[in-house]
Amino acid sequence: MTTNSVPNLRIGQGFDVHPFADDATRPLVLGGVAFPEGPALVGHSDADVIAHAITDAILGAAGLGDIGQLFPDTDAAHAGADSIALLTIAAERVTEAGWSVVNADATVILDAPKLAPHRDAMIANLSAALGAPVSVKGKRTEGVAGLGGGIQCQAVALLAANT
């Protein structure tokens, strides 16, 4: 294989974590789905850790910084923002920069709630925002101290240069 036959690909990695909120009126949002069970997360936007980690992964792969640079938490315009809408805007910026999202994969680290009943809806929301396939997996903390106070997500995304 010659260098010219290798496609121009980039991989990005994203991470996000939010602590649980005490506000019983705030919904828990993961992958664009409002969960009826479980405490919400603290955040400037809707605190959707999955959408945030994927946003960082695609922005990083395209060399466009991170979610905090594109949507700073000091900007009142983003207060309570829908993170799926923010992910859509980030994906548009990636496309404008000459890249297409090939796929994204997210691992959500939490003890509760269960993701399985909502997985298809989350995948549909995230895939629609990216215009590419997304997979979502849930992993429990298995009681490891310090990991039960919120929800974490790690994500990777693969981009290909537009030709």
Buried (B, 14 or more C-beta within 10 A) or exposed (E): EEEEEEEEEBEBEBBBBBEBBEEEEBBBBBBBBEBEEBBBBBBBBBBBBBBBBBBBBBBBBBEBEBBBEBBEEEEEEBEEBBBBBBBBBBBEBBBEBEBBBBBBBBBBBBBBBBBEEBBEBBBBBBBBBBEBEBBBEBEEBEEEEEBBEBBBBBBBBBBBEEE
